[in-house]
Amino acid sequence: MARPSRIRRRPVAIDLFSGAGGLSLGLEQAGFDVLAAVEYDPVHCAVHEFNFPMTEMVCADASKLTPDRLEAAAWEGARRHGLLDWSGEVDAIVGGPPCQGFSTIGKRLVDDKRNRLVFDFYRLVTALRPRYFVMENVPGMASGGHSAILDTFVREFQKAGYEVEAKVMSAADFGVPQARRRLIVLGTRRDQNTAMHPEPLFNPVPKTPNSKAPLQRPGAMRGPTVWEAIGDLPDLDRFAALTATDEVRLPSRTLEAMEQKASDYASAMRGRDRQDLSHPRLWDKGLLTSSARTAHTITSIQRFASTFPGDTEPVSRFYRLHPGGLCNTLRAGTGSERGAFTSPRPIHPKLPRVISVREAARLHSIPDWFRLHATKWHGFRQIGNAVAPRMGRAVAEAVVDALQVSPRVPRKQVALGNTQLLNMTMQEATAYYGVDRADVPAPRSRPAYQRMAA
């Protein structure tokens, strides 16, 4: 039986609990237009707005967000994308409700109030009734006492007319040089073709060359290593300016050296990814960004230097990356409401320092045009909270396949937002979005930054 011809269009999506936009980026790379995004942290909202200027950013607590407000945001996003003939039906709603209540490294309290946000995801999805939904979370949501929450979540969606499948996936299986597992819950409205979890595309390298290799799949490509991800990036200690800022203009000889050293993976991060269907961004490839240096004591530098790649430094408990292996899971640490603790950062595989935000972004499959907050604490937190885009893209491609559409490849370059968005303090970002407190939605007004370009 001949397969039906595919419709030539870009599907549309909404990203709930978007953070800085890892899943939004994966959606775009698969061919989606992300019309609206919802996030309660104003600093994350500002970074998302910088990177996705055509997406309508809703800075709000999802538990207090009404479906009408979300739908209005989607219509505004459609206008910005030039979708004048959009019917109003959403192809997919995605989101990753805060996972700390389910995490195995936390207290794993079943009654943690953050766990309830998965049902706000349910409330908003069932109100707008998209064709598909994707919810991601930590694998801990599917184990212990939390499995009852997941079971209830699935059962309620089934009652609402969706077929639901949950599966733990590894980012390394989809070309991410990081050991990172996530629970992906995929829902299909019953009048649609069933979307299936994607099959692994890569054979990941082991964490170190001497450790046990993951399951190898015949015909799959070898996954990238840590050094293939970051080996072309220059030594930050050569640039004194990076002690005071997170960006520096690279000399032409440095850029030429980067081109010569770049692996296929690094080249994709520099903008040469043939499978990327996102709107091309207008960015300055001669500017190294998200690369503020971290000051270490002489004692720390000596300890880092004496730690072998693949080992853990005994005092700091920082893991030193092996150039031929995978990065360990990059974690976010805690938000300001819980003490603002920084998660341990890996030690560079060849230099006696922790990795930079840009190096962490490379290890997360975030391309170089994508900017993180200028403050290292915010930048690392945004990466640690994000879905690795390459894995998000694989899941989104499975939805595109079920939709039987062929997304058009955009040609017009999109200018990124105002760089002030990347330097806002929490107070400034709160004022910009017109929110009295970070977790309370309010009408969008911009008293402090009225003239900032969108």
N, C-alpha and C positions, 0 to 999 in steps of 0.2 A: 504493500500500500504506500503510495507516494506521500511524502511528508508535506503538510500544508506550507505554502510560501510564507515567508516571514514578513511582517509589516515593518516598513522603514520608519522608525520613530525612536526617540529617546524616552524611555519610561521615566516616571517622576516618583520621588520619594520624600519622606519626612524623617528626620533623625531626632529621636528623643534621647535625653541624657547624653548629649553629643560630645561633651568635653571640648577639647580643642579641635576634634574633627577627624580622628583616625578612620572611623567607619564611614563618615561622609566622603572621605577621600577614596576609600575602597569602592563605594557606590559609584562615584563619578568615573573612576577608572574602568568600571564595568559598563559604562554607558548611561548611567542615570543622571538626571538633573535633580539635585537636592534643593527642593523649594523652600523648606523651612527647617530650622534646627532649634531645639529647646535645651537650655542649660541653666542651672541656677547659680553657678559661680561666675561672677561678672568678669574676672580676669580670663577665665577660659572662653567666655563669650566674646571678649575683645579679640583674642587670638583667632578664634573661629571666623569672626567677621573679617579680619584681615585677609585670611587665606581663601575665604569663600564669599567674595563681595556681592555675588548675585543671590545668595541665600538669605532669606529673612531670618534674622537672629531674634529669638524670643528669650529674654533673660528672665526666667521665672522658675518657681518651685513647681514641679510637675504635679504635685499632690493638690495644688490650688489652681491649676490651669484648666480652663474650660475648653470643651471641644470647639465652641464658636470662635474663641480667640486663636486656637491652633489652625482652624480652617481659614480664617482671615489671613493669617500669616502665610499659608500656602498660596493663597490667591495673589498676595503681594510678591512672593517669590516667583510665581508663574509670570507675572508682569515683567519682573526684572530679567527673566530668562527669554522674554519675547514670545511666550507661549500664549498667543492671543486667542487660539482656538481650543484651549484646554477645557475639557468637559467638567472638571472638578473631581473626577475619580482618581484616587491615589493608587499607584501600582504597589508601593511597598512602604510600610512604616517600620523603622528599625530602631534599636536602642539598647543601651547597656545600663540598666539601673545600678546604682552604687552597689558594689560587691562586698564591702567590708564585713557586712553582717553574715556573709556566707564563707568568707575566706578561711582557709585552714591555718593561716598564720595569725589570725585574729582570735577573738574569744569565741567566735561561732555561737552567738546567742540566738536561739530560735526566735525570741521575741524582740530582737533588735528592730527598732522602728524603721531602719533603712530597708529592711526586708519587705516592708509593705509597699515600697515603691514599685515592685514588680506588678502589683495589682492596679497601680495608677497607669502603668503601661497598658495593662489589659483594658482599663476604663477608656483610655483615649483611642486605642486601636479599635475597639468594638464600636465606639461612637462614630468613627470615620469610615470603618469597614473597608480597608484597603484590600486589594487582591491577595497580597502576601504580607507577612510580617517576619522579622528576624529579631530575636532577643539574644544577646550574648551576656555571659556571666562567667564567674570562676567555676571550675569543676566541682568545688565544694557544695554548690547549690544542689547537686544531684546525689549527695551522700549524707549519711547520718540523719539527724532530725530535720534537716533542711529538705530532704527528699519529699517530705509531706507537703511542703510549700510548692515545690515544683509539680508534684502530682495534682494539687489543687489548681494550680495555674493552667496546666494542660487540660484538665477536665472542664474548667470554665470556658476555655476557648473552644473546646469541642462542642459544648452546649450552644455556643454562639455561632456555630456553623463553620468551624475551621478544622482541617486535619492538621495534626501537630506531631512533629518528630523532634526528638532531642538527641544530640550527639556531642561528645567531647572531641574536639579537633586540635591538632597540633599545628602551630604556625610554621614550624620548620618543614612540614609536609608540603607547604605552598611557596617555598623559596624564601623564607625569612630566616636569616642566620642567627636564630635565637630559640632557646628551649622554652616554649611558651604554649601552654594548653588552655583552651577556653571551651566552655559549654555553649553550643549554638543551638537555639530552639527555633525551628523553621516551621512557619504556619502557612497553610494554603486555604483560601476560601473555597468552599466546596463546589462552586461553579467554575473553578479554574483548573488548568492542568497542574498536577502535583509537582511541586518543587522538591528536588532531592538534594541532600547534602553532597557537596562535590567530593570526588575521589582525589586522593593525594596525587600531586604532580611531580614531586621531587623525592629523591632518596637523601635524607639529611645526613650530613657528616656527624660523627660522634662528638661529644662535648670536648674530648681531647683525643688525639690519634691513638692513645693507648687504652681508651675506655671502650666498652662494648658498643659496637655499631648498631644503630636502629635497624628495624626490619627493612630489608632491601626489596624493592619492587622491580621486577623485570621491565625494561624499557623506559623507566623513569630517569630523568636527569639527576646528576649529583647536585645537591643543594650548595649554596654559597657558604664560604667560611668567614670567620671574623675578619681575617686579613683581606679577603676579597671585597669585604664591605667597606673597610676603612683605610686600607693600606695606601690609597692614593692621596689621602688628606695630608696636608703639611703638618710639620711639628709646630704646635702652637707657641712653644717657648721662643720661637724666632720672631714673634710679633709682640713687642712690648705694649702696643695699644690694647691688646686683649686683656690686660689687667684692669682696664677701666671701661671697656665696652665689649659687646659680644660680636662685633663685626669688624672686618678689616679688608682693605683693597689688596688683592694679591698681585704681585709682580708677574709680568708676562712669562718669565722663565719658570715660575712656580706653576702657573696654569699649564704650560707646556709639559712640565714633569708630571702633573696630575693626569693629563691626557695619555701620556705614555704608560703610566702605571695602572690605569683604570682597568679593572676586570669588566666582564660583561655586566655583572651586577652593579658595580660602581657607575658604569656608563648609563645604565637605566636610571639610577638615582640622579644622574646629572641631566636627565631629560631625554635620553634616547631609548625609551621603552616603547617598542612597536605595538605592544598589546594594551597600551594605556589609551583609553577613549575619553579621558577627561578634557575639559576645556583647557587649552594650552595657556599657561600663565606667562605674563610678560615680566621677566625677572633678570637681574644683573648677574651673569655667571662669573664675573670677575670679583664678586664680593663674597667672601667667606663669612657666613652668618651663624648665629646660635653657637658661638665658639669662645665664649668668655673663659679665661684661664682660671684654674683653681689653685690658690696658694697653699702649698704644703710646707711643713717644717722640714728642716734638714734631716731630722731623725725619721720622719715619715718617708721621705724620699729614699733614705738608705734602706728602710725596711721593705718598701715596695720593690726596690732594685734587687734585693736579695731573695725575693719570692719568685719561684719558678712559675712559668706559665702553666695554668691548669691547677695551681695550688691556691690555698686560702692564706692570706697574710694573718699570722696568729694574733696580733694585737688588735688591729682594726676589724678583723674578720672579713676584709674585702677579698673578693675572688679575683685572681689575675687571669685575664682572658688568655686562651691559647690561640695563636694566630691561625692554626689549622683546624680549629674546632668551632663549636657553637658558643654564642654568648649565653650566660645564664639568664633567667627570667628578670627583666627590668621591671622593678616595682616602683610604685608611686610615693610611698611614705604616707604620711597623714596630712590632712588639711589643717588650716589654721584653727578650726573649731576643735581639733583634737591634738593640739600641741605643736603642730607644724614640724613633725619629726621627718628628717630626711632618710630615705631608704639607702642602704649601702650601695655605693656606685662601684662598678668593676674597675680594676686597675688595667690600664692600657697594656696590650700584649708585649710591647717593645720599649715603652717609655715609663719612667718611674713616677707616674701620676695617675689619677683617676681619669676616666674618659670624659670628653666634653659633651654638651647637649647635642651638638651636630653628629658626633660619633655615635651617640646613643640613638639618634634619629635614623642614621644609616642602618644600625643593627635592628631597627624596628621596621624597616622598609619604607621609611618616610623620605620622600625625595628632597633634593637640596633647595628647591624653590620654596618649600614649605617652611615658614618661620615659626619658631616657638617664642615664648615670652623671654625678654632679655634677662630676667633674673633666673639664675641657674635653678633655684629651688622650684619655681613655677615651671620652668622648662622641663626638668626631669619628671615632675609630677604629671605634666600633661602627656608625656610619652608613656609613663608607667600606667596611666589610666586608659590609654588609647588601645583600640583594636589595631593590631598590625595590619596596615592597609592591604598588603598582598593577600592575607587570609580573608579580609573583608571583601576584597575584589572577587575571590574565588566563590564565596557564598553568593554575592550579588550576581555573578555570571550565571549561577545555577537558576536564579530567579529570572534573569533575562531569557535563558533558554526555555523555561516553562512558559513565559509570556509569548514566546515565538515572535520576538521582535528583533530587528537588526538596528541597533543604535547608530544614528548618524555621527560621524566624527566631526566635531567642531573645528573650524579653521580660524575663526577670529580669536586673537589673543586677548586674554582678560587681564587687566591691570590689577595688581594686588592693592590692598587697602592702605590707609595712612599708617606709617610706622609708629605714630604715637600710640596706636592700639597695642603695640608690643611692649610698651614701657609703662603702662598704667599701673599705679598702685591699686590695691583693693578699694580704697576710698575713692580714687578717681574713676575707676571702672564702675563702681556703684552709682556715682553721680551721673556718669555718662548714660547709663541705662535707665536712670530715673527710678532706682530701687532704694527704698529706705534701709532695708537690711538685705543681706545677700540671699536669704531664703524666702523673701516675700515679694511676689510680683506686684508691679505697679504700672500705670500707664507709661508708655515709652516716651520719655522726654530727655533732652540732652543739655541741661543748663551749663555744664562746665565745658562742653566741647561742641557748641552749637554749629560751628562752621566746619567741623571735620568732614572731609570727603568720605562718602560711603564706599 
